[in-house]
Amino acid sequence: MKLEGEQYLNADPMTVWAALFDREVLAAAIPGCESLEQTSDTEFAAVVKLKVGPVSARFKGDVVLSDIVPGQSCTLSGKGTGGIAGFAKGAAQVTLTPEGAGVRLRYDADVAVGGKLASLGSRLIKSTAQKLTDAFFANFSENLAVPEAAGPA
């Protein structure tokens, strides 16, 4: 299954780049993330609880960043298993392009699922993946936002 899209982020490219490698920012951005451990400079281990249609499962997986061009692009490769629910694996090419005062983040991913998840059908899987992607970017963007000066509420 192919997933692609783009998101404008109101931050400079190096801030966005640093956030893509920041365990705390990623943990806060990933929907359903229960834990995220950085196992090396370019590898993470995660536990994520998700519901896809009628299937709810806790997925354990690993993500590796490769083909790194600092401040510009990288490839994220990952795989996760959710027990009887099945598995998911895939890779995404991520590119950052300066645009105005911010940056345009583009992603192009290929994802495969198996087990019970595969039996749900590609339309449901794709729509759920899009919702999760949208939620990730909303959370990620929020964590990039510059805090406003504190004042009376």
C-alpha positions in Angstrom: 0.0 0.0 0.0 1.3 3.4 -1.0 1.0 6.4 1.4 2.2 9.9 0.4 1.6 13.4 1.4 3.0 16.6 2.7 2.7 19.0 5.6 3.7 22.6 6.0 5.4 23.1 9.4 5.9 26.6 10.8 9.5 26.1 11.9 12.9 26.4 10.3 14.3 23.2 8.6 16.9 22.5 11.3 14.3 22.7 14.1 12.1 20.3 12.3 15.1 18.1 11.5 16.2 18.0 15.1 12.6 17.1 16.2 12.5 14.1 13.8 15.4 12.6 15.9 14.1 13.8 19.3 12.6 10.9 21.4 10.4 13.1 23.5 8.9 15.0 20.5 8.3 11.7 18.6 6.7 10.0 21.7 4.3 12.9 22.1 3.5 12.9 18.4 2.9 9.2 17.7 -0.8 8.3 18.3 -1.2 5.6 20.9 2.5 5.6 21.8 3.0 3.8 25.2 6.8 3.9 25.1 9.6 4.9 22.8 13.2 4.1 23.5 16.1 5.4 21.5 18.4 2.4 21.1 21.1 4.3 19.0 21.5 7.6 17.2 19.3 6.3 14.4 17.2 3.5 15.9 14.1 3.5 18.1 12.0 0.7 19.7 8.4 1.5 20.3 5.2 0.1 21.9 2.0 1.6 20.4 -1.6 0.7 21.1 -3.9 1.1 18.1 -7.4 0.2 16.9 -7.9 -0.5 13.3 -11.6 -1.1 12.6 -12.6 -3.9 15.0 -9.0 -5.0 15.7 -7.3 -3.5 18.7 -3.7 -4.4 19.5 -0.5 -3.4 21.2 2.2 -3.3 18.5 5.9 -3.6 19.4 8.3 -2.4 16.7 11.5 -0.9 15.6 12.3 2.1 13.4 15.6 2.7 11.7 16.6 6.0 10.1 19.0 5.7 7.1 20.1 7.5 3.9 20.5 10.6 6.1 21.2 14.0 4.5 21.2 16.3 7.5 18.5 19.0 7.3 17.1 17.7 4.0 16.0 14.0 3.9 16.1 10.5 5.4 14.5 7.1 5.0 12.5 5.7 7.9 12.2 1.9 7.9 10.1 0.0 10.4 8.3 -3.1 11.3 6.0 -4.0 14.1 4.0 -7.0 15.4 0.7 -7.0 17.2 0.4 -10.7 18.1 -2.7 -12.2 16.6 -3.7 -8.9 15.1 -0.8 -9.3 12.6 2.1 -7.2 11.5 3.0 -4.0 9.6 6.2 -3.1 7.9 7.3 -0.4 5.6 9.6 2.4 4.6 9.1 6.1 4.1 11.3 8.7 2.3 11.0 12.0 4.1 12.2 15.3 2.6 12.3 18.8 4.0 12.1 21.8 1.7 12.4 25.4 3.1 9.2 27.4 2.2 8.6 30.9 3.4 9.2 31.1 7.2 8.8 27.3 7.6 9.4 24.0 5.9 7.4 21.6 3.7 7.8 18.0 4.9 7.0 15.4 2.2 6.7 11.7 2.7 6.4 8.8 0.3 5.8 5.4 2.0 5.2 1.8 1.1 3.5 -0.2 3.8 2.6 -3.9 4.0 0.3 -5.5 6.6 -0.5 -9.1 7.4 -2.5 -11.3 9.7 -6.0 -10.1 10.9 -5.1 -6.6 9.8 -4.8 -7.7 6.2 -8.3 -9.2 6.3 -9.8 -5.8 7.1 -9.3 -4.6 3.5 -7.1 -2.0 2.0 -9.7 0.8 2.1 -10.1 0.6 5.9 -6.3 0.2 6.4 -5.5 3.2 4.2 -8.2 5.4 5.8 -6.9 4.5 9.3 -3.3 5.1 8.2 -4.3 8.5 6.9 -6.0 9.4 10.2 -3.0 8.3 12.2 -0.7 10.3 9.9 -2.8 13.4 10.3 -2.9 13.0 14.1 0.9 12.5 14.1 1.5 15.7 12.1 -0.9 17.7 14.3 0.9 16.5 17.4 4.3 17.0 15.9 3.5 20.5 14.7 2.1 21.4 18.1 5.4 20.4 19.7 7.2 22.6 17.3 5.1 25.6 18.1 6.9 28.5 19.8 5.3 29.0 23.2 3.5 32.4 23.4 4.4 34.7 26.3 2.5 33.7 29.4 -0.2 36.1 30.4 -3.6 36.2 32.2 -6.0 33.5 30.9 
